[in-house]
Amino acid sequence: MTRVLGLYVRATDRLSDFVGWFATMLIFVMMGVMLYDVVARKFFDVYILWGLEFLQFTLAAYYFMGGAKTLKDNTHVRMDLFYDRLTPRRRALMDLATVGCLIFYVGILFWGSISSLEFSLRTNQRLPSPWNPSVVPIKVLMTVCLGLMLLQSFALVIRYAYGARGREIA
């Protein structure tokens, strides 16, 4: 069983790393679009209608895609008032409690994202702007990334449960 759990944790970590790397590359996409928008507007007096909304969608994708990597690398914001004074086993127990809250919260977000995605698919929801983009792609990405955050959260449960026993996952 330990082998299967270790395989799950490693596979989830790798997937989170890949998605996080891809999210990092979105910064360069956003920089390119902003540069194109500025050059087109300042030098050619051409206004790009889709530029701002594209950047907003890309930034939302960046945040969603970075969630699982942030959990995996433990680089999220934490209140370390007492945490640093705890033993490694007690830290693992504290982390188990907090990841339980996280799973509850992300689970509700995931459930809501599925409902929102179903509505968008049924109604072909679009933004009311001159560009008139569909919101379905960003909602699909949001749902998939929240699912990945849940998978990563369960990997953390496994890791912390082993840490609470004074062991590491193989």
C-alpha positions in Angstrom: 0.0 0.0 0.0 2.9 2.3 0.8 4.2 1.9 -2.7 0.8 2.8 -4.3 0.5 5.9 -2.1 4.1 6.9 -2.9 3.4 6.5 -6.6 0.3 8.7 -6.2 2.2 11.4 -4.4 5.0 11.4 -6.9 2.7 11.4 -9.9 0.6 14.3 -8.4 3.7 16.2 -7.6 5.1 15.8 -11.1 1.7 16.9 -12.6 1.7 19.9 -10.3 5.2 20.8 -11.3 4.4 20.6 -15.0 1.2 22.7 -14.7 3.1 25.2 -12.6 5.9 25.4 -15.1 3.3 26.0 -17.9 1.7 28.7 -15.7 5.1 30.4 -15.4 5.4 30.5 -19.2 2.1 32.4 -19.3 4.0 35.4 -17.9 5.9 35.6 -21.2 2.6 35.4 -23.2 1.2 38.2 -21.1 4.3 40.3 -21.6 4.1 39.7 -25.4 0.5 40.7 -25.6 1.1 43.8 -23.5 4.1 44.8 -25.7 2.0 44.2 -28.9 -0.8 46.3 -27.5 1.4 49.2 -26.5 3.4 49.2 -29.8 0.1 49.0 -31.8 -1.5 51.8 -29.9 1.5 54.2 -29.5 3.2 53.8 -32.9 0.4 52.8 -35.3 -2.7 54.3 -33.5 -4.4 50.9 -33.6 -6.4 49.9 -30.6 -6.5 46.2 -29.8 -10.0 45.3 -28.6 -9.1 41.9 -27.3 -5.9 42.8 -25.4 -7.2 43.7 -22.0 -9.6 40.8 -21.7 -7.0 38.4 -23.0 -4.7 39.5 -20.3 -7.4 39.2 -17.7 -8.1 35.6 -18.8 -4.4 34.8 -18.9 -3.8 36.1 -15.5 -6.8 34.1 -14.1 -5.3 31.0 -15.8 -1.9 31.8 -14.2 -3.4 31.9 -10.7 -5.5 28.8 -11.2 -2.6 26.8 -12.7 -0.2 27.9 -9.9 -2.4 26.7 -7.1 -1.4 23.0 -7.0 2.3 23.9 -7.4 2.1 26.4 -4.5 0.6 23.6 -2.3 3.2 21.1 -3.4 6.1 23.4 -2.7 4.6 24.7 0.5 5.1 28.3 -0.7 1.7 29.6 0.3 1.1 32.2 3.0 1.2 30.8 6.5 0.9 32.3 10.0 4.0 31.0 11.7 3.2 32.3 15.2 3.5 28.8 16.9 4.3 26.6 13.9 8.1 27.1 13.9 8.3 26.0 17.5 6.6 22.7 16.9 8.4 19.4 16.5 8.3 17.9 13.0 5.6 15.4 14.1 3.4 18.1 15.6 3.8 20.2 12.5 2.6 17.3 10.4 -0.4 17.0 12.7 -1.1 20.7 12.4 -0.7 20.4 8.6 -3.2 17.5 8.6 -5.8 19.7 10.3 -5.3 22.6 8.0 -5.2 20.5 4.9 -8.6 19.1 6.0 -10.0 22.7 6.0 -8.3 23.3 2.6 -10.0 20.2 1.1 -13.4 21.3 2.4 -12.9 24.8 0.9 -11.5 23.7 -2.5 -14.1 20.9 -2.7 -16.9 23.6 -2.4 -15.1 25.7 -5.0 -14.7 22.7 -7.3 -18.4 21.8 -6.9 -19.4 25.4 -7.7 -17.0 25.5 -10.7 -18.7 22.4 -12.2 -22.1 24.1 -11.8 -20.8 27.3 -13.3 -19.2 25.4 -16.2 -22.5 23.5 -16.9 -24.3 26.8 -17.1 -21.8 28.3 -19.4 -21.9 25.3 -21.7 -25.7 25.3 -21.8 -26.0 29.0 -22.5 -22.9 29.5 -24.6 -22.0 32.3 -22.1 -19.9 35.2 -23.5 -18.6 38.4 -22.0 -20.6 41.5 -23.1 -17.8 43.4 -24.8 -16.7 44.3 -28.3 -14.5 41.2 -28.4 -17.3 39.0 -27.1 -15.2 36.1 -25.9 -16.6 32.8 -24.6 -16.0 32.2 -20.9 -16.2 28.4 -21.4 -12.4 27.9 -21.9 -11.5 29.7 -18.7 -14.2 27.9 -16.7 -12.9 24.5 -18.0 -9.4 25.5 -16.9 -10.7 26.7 -13.6 -12.5 23.4 -13.0 -9.5 21.3 -14.1 -7.1 23.3 -11.9 -9.4 23.1 -8.8 -9.5 19.3 -9.4 -5.7 19.2 -9.5 -5.6 21.2 -6.3 -7.8 18.6 -4.7 -5.5 15.8 -5.9 -2.5 17.7 -4.6 -4.3 18.3 -1.3 -4.9 14.5 -0.9 -1.2 13.9 -1.7 -0.4 16.3 1.1 -2.7 14.3 3.5 -0.7 11.2 2.7 2.6 13.1 3.2 1.5 14.7 6.5 0.0 11.4 7.8 3.4 9.7 7.2 5.1 12.7 8.8 2.9 12.5 11.9 4.1 8.9 12.3 7.7 10.1 12.0 8.2 8.5 8.5 8.4 9.8 5.0 6.5 8.5 2.0 8.6 6.3 -0.2 
